[in-house]
Amino acid sequence: CVAREPRGRPSMDGVFVTLSAVYNSTLDWDPSDYSNSRSSIVGR
C-alpha cells in the first residue's frame, strides 16, 4: 500500500476485501480460544 509507484500498490477493491476479511475475523474471534492456545506470542 505504500509503494512509491502507484502501479505497485494494490487496488482499492483489494484493500477493501482484505480489510473486510480481517474485520470479520475479529467479530468471530473468541478470547477464550486465545487463552487456551499454546501458540501465543511471548514477550509482548
N, CA, C and O atoms as CSV, one atom per row, in Angstrom:
chain,resi,resn,atom,element,x,y,z
A,1,CYS,N,N,0.808,-1.198,0.000
A,1,CYS,CA,C,0.000,0.000,0.000
A,1,CYS,C,C,0.849,1.259,0.000
A,1,CYS,O,O,0.344,2.343,-0.292
A,2,VAL,N,N,2.117,1.137,0.319
A,2,VAL,CA,C,2.953,2.326,0.444
A,2,VAL,C,C,4.042,2.399,-0.622
A,2,VAL,O,O,4.988,3.174,-0.482
A,3,ALA,N,N,3.926,1.614,-1.669
A,3,ALA,CA,C,4.917,1.660,-2.742
A,3,ALA,C,C,4.924,3.054,-3.363
A,3,ALA,O,O,3.874,3.676,-3.523
A,4,ARG,N,N,6.108,3.532,-3.707
A,4,ARG,CA,C,6.206,4.861,-4.323
A,4,ARG,C,C,5.494,4.897,-5.663
A,4,ARG,O,O,4.849,5.887,-6.010
A,5,GLU,N,N,5.613,3.828,-6.402
A,5,GLU,CA,C,4.996,3.741,-7.722
A,5,GLU,C,C,3.540,3.306,-7.563
A,5,GLU,O,O,3.278,2.227,-7.033
A,6,PRO,N,N,2.594,4.120,-8.010
A,6,PRO,CA,C,1.172,3.777,-7.852
A,6,PRO,C,C,0.807,2.412,-8.431
A,6,PRO,O,O,-0.071,1.733,-7.899
A,7,ARG,N,N,1.457,2.009,-9.496
A,7,ARG,CA,C,1.143,0.701,-10.087
A,7,ARG,C,C,1.584,-0.460,-9.204
A,7,ARG,O,O,1.126,-1.588,-9.382
A,8,GLY,N,N,2.463,-0.188,-8.262
A,8,GLY,CA,C,2.918,-1.213,-7.337
A,8,GLY,C,C,2.012,-1.385,-6.130
A,8,GLY,O,O,2.217,-2.278,-5.308
A,9,ARG,N,N,1.020,-0.534,-6.031
A,9,ARG,CA,C,0.083,-0.582,-4.907
A,9,ARG,C,C,-1.109,-1.461,-5.260
A,9,ARG,O,O,-1.477,-1.574,-6.429
A,10,PRO,N,N,-1.713,-2.084,-4.248
A,10,PRO,CA,C,-2.922,-2.882,-4.521
A,10,PRO,C,C,-4.087,-1.974,-4.868
A,10,PRO,O,O,-4.107,-0.800,-4.497
A,11,SER,N,N,-5.049,-2.523,-5.575
A,11,SER,CA,C,-6.243,-1.749,-5.916
A,11,SER,C,C,-7.059,-1.495,-4.651
A,11,SER,O,O,-6.941,-2.225,-3.667
A,12,MET,N,N,-7.870,-0.474,-4.688
A,12,MET,CA,C,-8.729,-0.178,-3.540
A,12,MET,C,C,-9.708,-1.312,-3.294
A,12,MET,O,O,-10.066,-1.587,-2.149
A,13,ASP,N,N,-10.144,-1.975,-4.364
A,13,ASP,CA,C,-11.022,-3.143,-4.192
A,13,ASP,C,C,-10.313,-4.219,-3.392
A,13,ASP,O,O,-10.904,-4.809,-2.487
A,14,GLY,N,N,-9.056,-4.481,-3.713
A,14,GLY,CA,C,-8.285,-5.497,-3.000
A,14,GLY,C,C,-8.054,-5.131,-1.549
A,14,GLY,O,O,-8.131,-5.979,-0.661
A,15,VAL,N,N,-7.767,-3.851,-1.316
A,15,VAL,CA,C,-7.569,-3.378,0.065
A,15,VAL,C,C,-8.862,-3.534,0.861
A,15,VAL,O,O,-8.840,-3.987,2.005
A,16,PHE,N,N,-9.972,-3.163,0.263
A,16,PHE,CA,C,-11.265,-3.263,0.940
A,16,PHE,C,C,-11.595,-4.709,1.286
A,16,PHE,O,O,-12.030,-4.996,2.402
A,17,VAL,N,N,-11.392,-5.616,0.344
A,17,VAL,CA,C,-11.696,-7.028,0.583
A,17,VAL,C,C,-10.822,-7.575,1.710
A,17,VAL,O,O,-11.311,-8.291,2.583
A,18,THR,N,N,-9.542,-7.243,1.692
A,18,THR,CA,C,-8.630,-7.727,2.732
A,18,THR,C,C,-8.997,-7.166,4.099
A,18,THR,O,O,-9.059,-7.909,5.078
A,19,LEU,N,N,-9.239,-5.865,4.172
A,19,LEU,CA,C,-9.606,-5.267,5.456
A,19,LEU,C,C,-10.951,-5.782,5.960
A,19,LEU,O,O,-11.137,-5.955,7.165
A,20,SER,N,N,-11.877,-6.024,5.057
A,20,SER,CA,C,-13.167,-6.588,5.459
A,20,SER,C,C,-12.995,-7.987,6.042
A,20,SER,O,O,-13.650,-8.340,7.023
A,21,ALA,N,N,-12.113,-8.783,5.438
A,21,ALA,CA,C,-11.864,-10.134,5.942
A,21,ALA,C,C,-11.234,-10.079,7.336
A,21,ALA,O,O,-11.595,-10.869,8.208
A,22,VAL,N,N,-10.302,-9.156,7.550
A,22,VAL,CA,C,-9.679,-9.012,8.870
A,22,VAL,C,C,-10.721,-8.571,9.887
A,22,VAL,O,O,-10.796,-9.120,10.986
A,23,TYR,N,N,-11.518,-7.589,9.524
A,23,TYR,CA,C,-12.560,-7.098,10.432
A,23,TYR,C,C,-13.543,-8.212,10.790
A,23,TYR,O,O,-13.870,-8.401,11.961
A,24,ASN,N,N,-14.009,-8.940,9.793
A,24,ASN,CA,C,-14.977,-10.004,10.050
A,24,ASN,C,C,-14.379,-11.118,10.899
A,24,ASN,O,O,-15.087,-11.739,11.692
A,25,SER,N,N,-13.087,-11.378,10.741
A,25,SER,CA,C,-12.475,-12.425,11.565
A,25,SER,C,C,-12.390,-11.985,13.026
A,25,SER,O,O,-12.423,-12.827,13.923
A,26,THR,N,N,-12.280,-10.679,13.276
A,26,THR,CA,C,-12.250,-10.215,14.663
A,26,THR,C,C,-13.622,-10.309,15.304
A,26,THR,O,O,-13.731,-10.462,16.520
A,27,LEU,N,N,-14.672,-10.219,14.497
A,27,LEU,CA,C,-16.023,-10.359,15.046
A,27,LEU,C,C,-16.277,-11.791,15.518
A,27,LEU,O,O,-17.022,-12.012,16.473
A,28,ASP,N,N,-15.661,-12.749,14.852
A,28,ASP,CA,C,-15.842,-14.160,15.185
A,28,ASP,C,C,-14.825,-14.656,16.212
A,28,ASP,O,O,-14.900,-15.804,16.650
A,29,TRP,N,N,-13.874,-13.801,16.600
A,29,TRP,CA,C,-12.796,-14.211,17.485
A,29,TRP,C,C,-13.315,-14.408,18.899
A,29,TRP,O,O,-14.044,-13.569,19.427
A,30,ASP,N,N,-12.933,-15.521,19.503
A,30,ASP,CA,C,-13.338,-15.837,20.864
A,30,ASP,C,C,-12.107,-15.731,21.765
A,30,ASP,O,O,-11.197,-16.551,21.642
A,31,PRO,N,N,-12.050,-14.756,22.660
A,31,PRO,CA,C,-10.874,-14.574,23.518
A,31,PRO,C,C,-10.518,-15.819,24.324
A,31,PRO,O,O,-9.346,-16.022,24.643
A,32,SER,N,N,-11.491,-16.652,24.660
A,32,SER,CA,C,-11.180,-17.859,25.431
A,32,SER,C,C,-10.351,-18.839,24.604
A,32,SER,O,O,-9.581,-19.620,25.164
A,33,ASP,N,N,-10.499,-18.807,23.269
A,33,ASP,CA,C,-9.656,-19.653,22.426
A,33,ASP,C,C,-8.200,-19.239,22.535
A,33,ASP,O,O,-7.312,-20.092,22.528
A,34,TYR,N,N,-7.942,-17.944,22.636
A,34,TYR,CA,C,-6.575,-17.442,22.727
A,34,TYR,C,C,-5.919,-17.856,24.038
A,34,TYR,O,O,-4.750,-18.241,24.047
A,35,SER,N,N,-6.639,-17.785,25.122
A,35,SER,CA,C,-6.059,-18.116,26.420
A,35,SER,C,C,-5.761,-19.604,26.547
A,35,SER,O,O,-4.887,-19.995,27.320
A,36,ASN,N,N,-6.473,-20.434,25.802
A,36,ASN,CA,C,-6.241,-21.869,25.849
A,36,ASN,C,C,-5.205,-22.334,24.827
A,36,ASN,O,O,-4.828,-23.506,24.807
A,37,SER,N,N,-4.754,-21.421,23.990
A,37,SER,CA,C,-3.817,-21.772,22.928
A,37,SER,C,C,-2.383,-21.710,23.423
A,37,SER,O,O,-2.033,-20.859,24.240
A,38,ARG,N,N,-1.564,-22.612,22.925
A,38,ARG,CA,C,-0.151,-22.599,23.266
A,38,ARG,C,C,0.658,-21.809,22.235
A,38,ARG,O,O,1.882,-21.729,22.346
A,39,SER,N,N,0.001,-21.230,21.246
A,39,SER,CA,C,0.707,-20.511,20.185
A,39,SER,C,C,0.710,-19.003,20.433
A,39,SER,O,O,0.876,-18.227,19.492
A,40,SER,N,N,0.533,-18.584,21.665
A,40,SER,CA,C,0.517,-17.143,21.945
A,40,SER,C,C,1.919,-16.570,21.772
A,40,SER,O,O,2.919,-17.278,21.893
A,41,ILE,N,N,1.967,-15.285,21.488
A,41,ILE,CA,C,3.245,-14.609,21.275
A,41,ILE,C,C,3.837,-14.273,22.622
A,41,ILE,O,O,3.171,-13.692,23.479
A,42,VAL,N,N,5.098,-14.643,22.809
A,42,VAL,CA,C,5.783,-14.415,24.074
A,42,VAL,C,C,6.584,-13.124,23.970
A,42,VAL,O,O,7.211,-12.868,22.942
A,43,GLY,N,N,6.571,-12.320,25.003
A,43,GLY,CA,C,7.405,-11.134,25.049
A,43,GLY,C,C,6.711,-9.874,24.601
A,43,GLY,O,O,7.375,-8.856,24.407
A,44,ARG,N,N,5.436,-9.894,24.430
A,44,ARG,CA,C,4.724,-8.684,24.034
A,44,ARG,C,C,3.854,-8.209,25.141
A,44,ARG,O,O,3.170,-7.196,24.997
